[in-house]
């Protein structure tokens, strides 16, 4: 958690920087995923594809972990300043992320260390499914940011 003794404006600026970095990581994740999908559909050499899948899984898990272990806590801390109703809505949004987390972990478990070519053969389909899961997740995260990271005057207005 960021410095809790900092004033609300200072805390808001720090969370803003944290969220901005995290959203940049999200953009990198999307770019990697798109490139991986193109590489997989080109029926490229399985060894470099396997390495690209592993690298993608690492970035994916880093992004998700940063959300849970850094960003969401800070957003919820900001939400406390907006009152119980806003905080409760933020916590409800956080709960809605669970099914997407399950799907992401399933993808990671399947692809971080595939032991046969059949797993890589199904990669385009799995990436498509993961893309839909991530789209849902990003929408929920964006709603959390808009709700919890808004200045207190914007929420009460």
C-alpha positions as a Markdown table, in Angstrom:
| # | Residue | x | y | z |
|---|---|---|---|---|
| 1 | Unk | 0.0 | 0.0 | 0.0 |
| 2 | Unk | 1.2 | 3.5 | -0.7 |
| 3 | Unk | 2.0 | 5.8 | 2.2 |
| 4 | Unk | -1.2 | 6.0 | 4.2 |
| 5 | Unk | 0.0 | 9.1 | 6.1 |
| 6 | Unk | 0.1 | 11.1 | 2.9 |
| 7 | Unk | -2.6 | 13.6 | 2.3 |
| 8 | Unk | -5.5 | 12.7 | 0.0 |
| 9 | Unk | -4.3 | 14.7 | -2.9 |
| 10 | Unk | -0.8 | 13.2 | -2.6 |
| 11 | Unk | -2.2 | 9.7 | -2.3 |
| 12 | Unk | -4.4 | 10.3 | -5.4 |
| 13 | Unk | -1.4 | 11.4 | -7.4 |
| 14 | Unk | 0.6 | 8.3 | -6.4 |
| 15 | Unk | -2.3 | 6.1 | -7.3 |
| 16 | Unk | -2.6 | 7.9 | -10.6 |
| 17 | Unk | 1.0 | 7.1 | -11.4 |
| 18 | Unk | 0.5 | 3.5 | -10.3 |
| 19 | Unk | -2.6 | 3.1 | -12.4 |
| 20 | Unk | -1.0 | 4.7 | -15.4 |
| 21 | Unk | 2.0 | 2.3 | -15.3 |
| 22 | Unk | -0.4 | -0.6 | -14.9 |
| 23 | Unk | -2.5 | 0.4 | -17.9 |
| 24 | Unk | 0.7 | 0.7 | -19.9 |
| 25 | Unk | 1.5 | -2.9 | -18.9 |
| 26 | Unk | -2.0 | -3.8 | -20.1 |
| 27 | Unk | -1.3 | -2.2 | -23.5 |
| 28 | Unk | 1.9 | -4.2 | -23.7 |
| 29 | Unk | 0.0 | -7.4 | -22.8 |
| 30 | Unk | -2.5 | -6.7 | -25.6 |
| 31 | Unk | 0.3 | -6.1 | -28.2 |
| 32 | Unk | 2.0 | -9.3 | -27.2 |
| 33 | Unk | -1.2 | -11.2 | -27.4 |
| 34 | Unk | -2.0 | -9.9 | -30.9 |
| 35 | Unk | 1.5 | -10.7 | -32.1 |
| 36 | Unk | 1.3 | -14.2 | -30.6 |
| 37 | Unk | -2.0 | -14.8 | -32.3 |
| 38 | Unk | -0.6 | -13.8 | -35.7 |
| 39 | Unk | 2.5 | -15.9 | -35.1 |
| 40 | Unk | 0.4 | -19.0 | -34.1 |
| 41 | Unk | -1.9 | -18.6 | -37.2 |
| 42 | Unk | 1.1 | -18.4 | -39.5 |
| 43 | Unk | 2.0 | -22.0 | -38.4 |
| 44 | Unk | 5.4 | -20.8 | -37.5 |
| 45 | Unk | 8.2 | -23.0 | -36.1 |
| 46 | Unk | 6.8 | -24.5 | -32.8 |
| 47 | Unk | 10.0 | -23.8 | -30.8 |
| 48 | Unk | 10.0 | -20.0 | -31.1 |
| 49 | Unk | 6.2 | -20.1 | -30.7 |
| 50 | Unk | 6.6 | -22.1 | -27.5 |
| 51 | Unk | 9.0 | -19.5 | -26.2 |
| 52 | Unk | 6.7 | -16.6 | -27.2 |
| 53 | Unk | 3.8 | -18.4 | -25.4 |
| 54 | Unk | 5.9 | -18.7 | -22.2 |
| 55 | Unk | 6.9 | -15.1 | -22.4 |
| 56 | Unk | 3.2 | -14.0 | -22.9 |
| 57 | Unk | 2.1 | -16.2 | -19.9 |
| 58 | Unk | 4.7 | -14.5 | -17.8 |
| 59 | Unk | 3.5 | -11.0 | -18.8 |
| 60 | Unk | -0.1 | -12.0 | -18.3 |
| 61 | Unk | 0.5 | -13.3 | -14.8 |
| 62 | Unk | 2.6 | -10.3 | -13.9 |
| 63 | Unk | -0.3 | -8.0 | -15.0 |
| 64 | Unk | -2.9 | -9.9 | -13.0 |
| 65 | Unk | -0.7 | -10.1 | -10.0 |
| 66 | Unk | 0.0 | -6.4 | -10.0 |
| 67 | Unk | -3.7 | -5.8 | -10.1 |
| 68 | Unk | -4.3 | -7.9 | -7.0 |
| 69 | Unk | -1.2 | -7.1 | -5.0 |
| 70 | Unk | -0.9 | -3.4 | -5.8 |
| 71 | Unk | -3.6 | -1.6 | -7.8 |
| 72 | Unk | -6.9 | -3.0 | -6.4 |
| 73 | Unk | -5.9 | -2.4 | -2.8 |
| 74 | Unk | -4.9 | 1.2 | -3.5 |
| 75 | Unk | -8.1 | 1.8 | -5.5 |
| 76 | Unk | -10.2 | 0.4 | -2.6 |
| 77 | Unk | -8.3 | 2.6 | -0.1 |
| 78 | Unk | -9.3 | 5.6 | -2.3 |
| 79 | Unk | -12.8 | 4.3 | -2.4 |
| 80 | Unk | -13.1 | 4.5 | 1.4 |
| 81 | Unk | -12.9 | 8.3 | 1.0 |
| 82 | Unk | -16.0 | 8.2 | -1.2 |
| 83 | Unk | -18.2 | 6.4 | 1.4 |
| 84 | Unk | -19.6 | 3.0 | 2.1 |
| 85 | Unk | -21.8 | 2.8 | -1.0 |
| 86 | Unk | -18.9 | 3.5 | -3.4 |
| 87 | Unk | -16.6 | 1.2 | -1.5 |
| 88 | Unk | -19.2 | -1.6 | -1.6 |
| 89 | Unk | -19.6 | -1.2 | -5.3 |
| 90 | Unk | -15.9 | -1.4 | -5.8 |
| 91 | Unk | -15.7 | -4.6 | -3.7 |
| 92 | Unk | -18.5 | -6.0 | -5.8 |
| 93 | Unk | -16.6 | -5.2 | -9.0 |
| 94 | Unk | -13.5 | -6.9 | -7.5 |
| 95 | Unk | -15.6 | -10.1 | -6.9 |
| 96 | Unk | -16.7 | -10.0 | -10.5 |
| 97 | Unk | -13.1 | -10.5 | -11.6 |
| 98 | Unk | -12.9 | -14.0 | -10.1 |
| 99 | Unk | -14.3 | -15.9 | -13.1 |
| 100 | Unk | -11.9 | -14.1 | -15.4 |
| 101 | Unk | -9.0 | -14.9 | -13.0 |
| 102 | Unk | -10.0 | -18.6 | -13.1 |
| 103 | Unk | -9.9 | -18.5 | -17.0 |
| 104 | Unk | -6.6 | -16.7 | -17.0 |
| 105 | Unk | -5.0 | -19.3 | -14.6 |
| 106 | Unk | -6.4 | -22.1 | -16.7 |
| 107 | Unk | -4.8 | -20.6 | -19.8 |
| 108 | Unk | -1.5 | -20.1 | -18.0 |
| 109 | Unk | -1.5 | -23.7 | -16.7 |
| 110 | Unk | -2.2 | -25.1 | -20.1 |
| 111 | Unk | 0.3 | -23.0 | -22.0 |
| 112 | Unk | 3.2 | -22.0 | -19.7 |
| 113 | Unk | 4.8 | -25.4 | -20.2 |
| 114 | Unk | 3.0 | -27.4 | -22.9 |
| 115 | Unk | 4.5 | -30.8 | -23.3 |
| 116 | Unk | 3.1 | -31.6 | -26.7 |
| 117 | Unk | 2.3 | -30.0 | -30.0 |
| 118 | Unk | -1.4 | -30.5 | -29.6 |
| 119 | Unk | -1.5 | -27.7 | -27.0 |
| 120 | Unk | 0.1 | -25.3 | -29.4 |
| 121 | Unk | -2.2 | -26.5 | -32.2 |
| 122 | Unk | -5.2 | -25.2 | -30.1 |
| 123 | Unk | -3.5 | -21.9 | -29.3 |
| 124 | Unk | -5.4 | -19.7 | -31.8 |
| 125 | Unk | -8.8 | -20.9 | -30.3 |
| 126 | Unk | -7.5 | -20.5 | -26.7 |
| 127 | Unk | -6.2 | -17.0 | -27.5 |
| 128 | Unk | -9.6 | -16.1 | -28.9 |
| 129 | Unk | -11.3 | -17.3 | -25.7 |
| 130 | Unk | -8.7 | -15.5 | -23.6 |
| 131 | Unk | -9.3 | -12.4 | -25.5 |
| 132 | Unk | -13.0 | -12.4 | -24.6 |
| 133 | Unk | -12.1 | -13.0 | -21.0 |
| 134 | Unk | -9.6 | -10.2 | -20.9 |
| 135 | Unk | -12.0 | -7.8 | -22.6 |
| 136 | Unk | -14.5 | -8.5 | -19.8 |
| 137 | Unk | -11.8 | -8.1 | -17.2 |
| 138 | Unk | -10.6 | -4.8 | -18.6 |
| 139 | Unk | -14.1 | -3.4 | -18.6 |
| 140 | Unk | -14.5 | -4.3 | -14.9 |
| 141 | Unk | -11.1 | -2.9 | -14.1 |
| 142 | Unk | -11.9 | 0.3 | -16.0 |
| 143 | Unk | -15.1 | 0.6 | -14.0 |
| 144 | Unk | -13.2 | 0.2 | -10.8 |
| 145 | Unk | -10.8 | 2.9 | -11.8 |
| 146 | Unk | -13.5 | 5.3 | -12.8 |
| 147 | Unk | -15.5 | 4.6 | -9.6 |
| 148 | Unk | -12.8 | 4.4 | -7.0 |
| 149 | Unk | -10.1 | 6.7 | -8.4 |
| 150 | Unk | -12.3 | 9.6 | -9.1 |
| 151 | Unk | -11.7 | 12.7 | -7.0 |
| 152 | Unk | -14.1 | 12.7 | -4.0 |
| 153 | Unk | -15.9 | 15.8 | -5.4 |
| 154 | Unk | -16.7 | 13.9 | -8.7 |
| 155 | Unk | -18.2 | 10.9 | -6.8 |
| 156 | Unk | -20.4 | 13.0 | -4.6 |
| 157 | Unk | -21.6 | 15.2 | -7.4 |
